Amino acid sequence: MEHLLHYVWKHKLFPLKVLQTTTGLPVEVIDSGLHNSNSGPDFFNVKLKINGTLWAGNVEIHTHSSDWYRHGHDHDKAYDSVILHIASNIDTEVIRLNGESIPQLQLECPEYVRVHYQELCEAEQYPACLSILGSLPKLIVHSWLTALQTERLEQKAELITHRLKLCNNHWEDAFFITLARNYGFGLNGDAFETWACMLPFRAIDKHRDDLFQVEAFFFGQAGLLEETFLKKEQEDEYSLRLRKEFRYMQHKFELTKVMNVTLWRFLRLRPENFPYIRLAQLGYLYHKADKLFSRLLEAETLDEVRTLLATRTSSYWEDHFVFGRTSSHKEKSMGERSLDLIVINTVVPFLYTYGLHKAEEGMCNRAGRFLEELKPENNHIIRSWSDAGLPVTTAADSQALIQLQKEYCDKRKCLYCRFGYEYLRKK
């Protein structure tokens, strides 16, 4: 109930009558303030008039006014700045730490808001607000999707910043770790990130001009060359040479740990997505493109980006999907759709994050432009929203809708969604 009162106050969905304190003084709300999701009063920087006198301060909201004492606000200095206490049930007077009485306003949640919120929570249709989507003005849809796109980029920027700190602010290392994670394409994302975080980058850099040695590092650190994992029938000349080379590198660079091989997932994967192939493609890319992130920073067009990220494998993997078992000959290059997913999930957020860190607005704008130029992703989330009537024409749209789905719909945060707002306020 309390969260609905927050919603009513935030959006000024007040009853059509003069607002009054419990002592009969008229209340005029000029600015409902900023909603606070952290500790402290519920709304900051509120401006209102009580009996004609202008007040500026904070507002606290409870279901019962006695919750003020139940939550210990009467002994907390942070709540001395409260200028109005709101509750749907006024069952006691409330006071500040110094004993002063605080004006109170009894506020009820309008019945139509309560009913519509219940509908959204219990709806079996998907999305829950389906009935109004087709009638929403284009401006509302566009502005909300734009905000969601920015929110998703900001969220990804936080993750990248965290990885950057773990990499001692080495942008190239953090970029490769993020790139590796996205080479997992969902199912193996965590495994690829774990693997990449264990790579001795400076040691590999000394041998990056030799693709075979890069592969020895990559497959060795992935645990795929260990005697406890590699089956006898897989021990062909190539895998044994890789193991021998990796053992030499382990001794040379004092590498003591390899990845727990059980973290890799193979079930329900097409052979093209097997960790072997993705590791081989990453190895080829690491071998061919030194300072890859620095080069991407200079790329002005999507074609340049795609060229830099284009990869294949060594010749061995053109006839194999796993060690020791031949398959029909095929060049294992990254497909166009997969490559664009790498751009969307790795290059774009890194350009955006770098632009924020360096205060280079042009870099952030380039990230946004790339999203506008790329085709939308094709997955069940995007198809669901498209079927519901929302236009999905670019990757910017699809990224916004993924954010909407994961951060609002799945969490039933309809009160924080612009579409939910339109649904709740309808009479």
Solvent accessible surface area in square Angstrom, and as a share of the most:
residue,aa,sasa,rsa
1,M,73,0.33
2,E,52,0.23
3,H,78,0.35
4,L,9,0.04
5,L,0,0.00
6,H,25,0.11
7,Y,7,0.03
8,V,0,0.00
9,W,0,0.00
10,K,83,0.35
11,H,55,0.25
12,K,88,0.37
13,L,22,0.11
14,F,42,0.17
15,P,48,0.30
16,L,181,0.90
17,K,147,0.62
18,V,107,0.62
19,L,19,0.10
20,Q,93,0.41
21,T,8,0.05
22,T,73,0.43
23,T,112,0.65
24,G,38,0.37
25,L,69,0.34
26,P,59,0.37
27,V,9,0.05
28,E,98,0.44
29,V,23,0.13
30,I,75,0.38
31,D,63,0.33
32,S,9,0.06
33,G,16,0.15
34,L,119,0.59
35,H,61,0.27
36,N,20,0.10
37,S,108,0.70
38,N,122,0.63
39,S,107,0.69
40,G,18,0.17
41,P,4,0.02
42,D,18,0.09
43,F,0,0.00
44,F,71,0.29
45,N,96,0.49
46,V,0,0.00
47,K,100,0.43
48,L,0,0.00
49,K,73,0.31
50,I,10,0.05
51,N,90,0.46
52,G,60,0.58
53,T,75,0.43
54,L,109,0.54
55,W,109,0.38
56,A,75,0.58
57,G,15,0.14
58,N,21,0.11
59,V,0,0.00
60,E,8,0.03
61,I,0,0.00
62,H,1,0.01
63,T,32,0.19
64,H,71,0.32
65,S,0,0.00
66,S,25,0.16
67,D,14,0.07
68,W,0,0.00
69,Y,80,0.30
70,R,162,0.59
71,H,100,0.45
72,G,30,0.28
73,H,16,0.07
74,D,22,0.11
75,H,145,0.65
76,D,55,0.28
77,K,157,0.66
78,A,53,0.41
79,Y,17,0.06
80,D,54,0.28
81,S,52,0.33
82,V,0,0.00
83,I,12,0.06
84,L,0,0.00
85,H,0,0.00
86,I,0,0.00
87,A,0,0.00
88,S,13,0.08
89,N,65,0.33
90,I,48,0.24
91,D,77,0.40
92,T,50,0.29
93,E,102,0.46
94,V,0,0.00
95,I,60,0.30
96,R,31,0.11
97,L,75,0.37
98,N,107,0.55
99,G,45,0.43
100,E,90,0.40
101,S,63,0.41
102,I,4,0.02
103,P,45,0.28
104,Q,8,0.04
105,L,2,0.01
106,Q,98,0.44
107,L,2,0.01
108,E,91,0.41
109,C,5,0.03
110,P,23,0.15
111,E,113,0.51
112,Y,54,0.21
113,V,0,0.00
114,R,82,0.30
115,V,63,0.36
116,H,21,0.10
117,Y,34,0.13
118,Q,93,0.41
119,E,72,0.32
120,L,1,0.01
121,C,47,0.28
122,E,113,0.51
123,A,22,0.17
124,E,175,0.78
125,Q,83,0.37
126,Y,100,0.38
127,P,1,0.01
128,A,17,0.13
129,C,11,0.07
130,L,64,0.32
131,S,80,0.51
132,I,18,0.09
133,L,6,0.03
134,G,74,0.71
135,S,89,0.58
136,L,21,0.10
137,P,75,0.47
138,K,182,0.77
139,L,138,0.68
140,I,25,0.13
141,V,13,0.07
142,H,123,0.55
143,S,47,0.30
144,W,31,0.11
145,L,13,0.07
146,T,64,0.37
147,A,49,0.38
148,L,0,0.00
149,Q,26,0.12
150,T,61,0.35
151,E,60,0.27
152,R,32,0.12
153,L,13,0.06
154,E,71,0.32
155,Q,72,0.32
156,K,29,0.12
157,A,7,0.05
158,E,125,0.56
159,L,101,0.50
160,I,3,0.02
161,T,35,0.20
162,H,104,0.47
163,R,25,0.09
164,L,4,0.02
165,K,139,0.59
166,L,121,0.60
167,C,20,0.12
168,N,134,0.69
169,N,102,0.52
170,H,68,0.30
171,W,42,0.15
172,E,40,0.18
173,D,14,0.07
174,A,0,0.00
175,F,3,0.01
176,F,12,0.05
177,I,7,0.04
178,T,6,0.03
179,L,1,0.00
180,A,0,0.00
181,R,76,0.28
182,N,31,0.16
183,Y,4,0.01
184,G,7,0.07
185,F,60,0.25
186,G,68,0.65
187,L,79,0.39
188,N,4,0.02
189,G,3,0.03
190,D,97,0.50
191,A,6,0.05
192,F,1,0.01
193,E,35,0.16
194,T,55,0.32
195,W,0,0.00
196,A,0,0.00
197,C,73,0.44
198,M,62,0.28
199,L,10,0.05
200,P,28,0.17
201,F,18,0.07
202,R,116,0.42
203,A,9,0.07
204,I,0,0.00
205,D,46,0.24
206,K,142,0.60
207,H,21,0.09
208,R,36,0.13
209,D,119,0.62
210,D,58,0.30
211,L,33,0.16
212,F,43,0.18
213,Q,34,0.15
214,V,0,0.00
215,E,2,0.01
216,A,0,0.00
217,F,0,0.00
218,F,1,0.00
219,F,0,0.00
220,G,0,0.00
221,Q,4,0.02
222,A,0,0.00
223,G,0,0.00
224,L,0,0.00
225,L,0,0.00
226,E,37,0.17
227,E,97,0.44
228,T,137,0.79
229,F,58,0.24
230,L,6,0.03
231,K,121,0.51
232,K,165,0.70
233,E,121,0.54
234,Q,15,0.07
235,E,40,0.18
236,D,39,0.20
237,E,134,0.60
238,Y,27,0.10
239,S,0,0.00
240,L,74,0.37
241,R,118,0.43
242,L,0,0.00
243,R,28,0.10
244,K,157,0.67
245,E,36,0.16
246,F,0,0.00
247,R,78,0.28
248,Y,122,0.46
249,M,0,0.00
250,Q,31,0.14
251,H,152,0.68
252,K,94,0.40
253,F,45,0.19
254,E,145,0.65
255,L,33,0.16
256,T,127,0.74
257,K,151,0.64
258,V,42,0.24
259,M,5,0.02
260,N,89,0.45
261,V,31,0.18
262,T,94,0.55
263,L,73,0.36
264,W,10,0.04
265,R,114,0.42
266,F,58,0.24
267,L,139,0.69
268,R,214,0.78
269,L,36,0.18
270,R,161,0.59
271,P,57,0.36
272,E,59,0.26
273,N,28,0.15
274,F,37,0.15
275,P,0,0.00
276,Y,5,0.02
277,I,1,0.01
278,R,15,0.05
279,L,0,0.00
280,A,0,0.00
281,Q,3,0.01
282,L,0,0.00
283,G,0,0.00
284,Y,51,0.19
285,L,2,0.01
286,Y,16,0.06
287,H,58,0.26
288,K,81,0.34
289,A,3,0.02
290,D,63,0.33
291,K,124,0.52
292,L,15,0.07
293,F,5,0.02
294,S,46,0.30
295,R,103,0.38
296,L,1,0.01
297,L,29,0.15
298,E,133,0.60
299,A,3,0.02
300,E,91,0.41
301,T,64,0.37
302,L,13,0.07
303,D,99,0.51
304,E,76,0.34
305,V,0,0.00
306,R,63,0.23
307,T,96,0.56
308,L,36,0.18
309,L,1,0.01
310,A,45,0.35
311,T,8,0.05
312,R,86,0.32
313,T,2,0.01
314,S,20,0.13
315,S,84,0.54
316,Y,34,0.13
317,W,0,0.00
318,E,16,0.07
319,D,48,0.25
320,H,18,0.08
321,F,40,0.17
322,V,15,0.09
323,F,0,0.00
324,G,29,0.28
325,R,151,0.55
326,T,106,0.62
327,S,38,0.24
328,S,94,0.60
329,H,129,0.57
330,K,102,0.43
331,E,87,0.39
332,K,6,0.02
333,S,60,0.39
334,M,17,0.07
335,G,42,0.41
336,E,117,0.53
337,R,105,0.38
338,S,25,0.16
339,L,16,0.08
340,D,7,0.04
341,L,55,0.28
342,I,2,0.01
343,V,0,0.00
344,I,4,0.02
345,N,39,0.20
346,T,0,0.00
347,V,2,0.01
348,V,0,0.00
349,P,2,0.01
350,F,0,0.00
351,L,0,0.00
352,Y,22,0.08
353,T,1,0.00
354,Y,38,0.14
355,G,1,0.01
356,L,84,0.42
357,H,89,0.40
358,K,101,0.43
359,A,93,0.72
360,E,77,0.35
361,E,131,0.59
362,G,50,0.48
363,M,18,0.08
364,C,22,0.13
365,N,90,0.46
366,R,28,0.10
367,A,0,0.00
368,G,17,0.16
369,R,94,0.34
370,F,0,0.00
371,L,1,0.01
372,E,97,0.44
373,E,90,0.40
374,L,2,0.01
375,K,132,0.56
376,P,33,0.21
377,E,11,0.05
378,N,110,0.57
379,N,47,0.24
380,H,123,0.55
381,I,17,0.08
382,I,9,0.05
383,R,123,0.45
384,S,33,0.21
385,W,1,0.00
386,S,55,0.35
387,D,123,0.64
388,A,15,0.12
389,G,54,0.51
390,L,7,0.03
391,P,80,0.50
392,V,27,0.15
393,T,96,0.56
394,T,24,0.14
395,A,0,0.00
396,A,4,0.03
397,D,27,0.14
398,S,0,0.00
399,Q,7,0.03
400,A,0,0.00
401,L,0,0.00
402,I,10,0.05
403,Q,0,0.00
404,L,0,0.00
405,Q,14,0.06
406,K,96,0.41
407,E,35,0.16
408,Y,21,0.08
409,C,33,0.20
410,D,92,0.48
411,K,114,0.48
412,R,108,0.40
413,K,72,0.31
414,C,17,0.10
415,L,16,0.08
416,Y,110,0.42
417,C,12,0.07
418,R,89,0.33
419,F,1,0.00
420,G,3,0.03
421,Y,39,0.15
422,E,24,0.11
423,Y,16,0.06
424,L,0,0.00
425,R,107,0.39
426,K,72,0.31
427,K,182,0.77
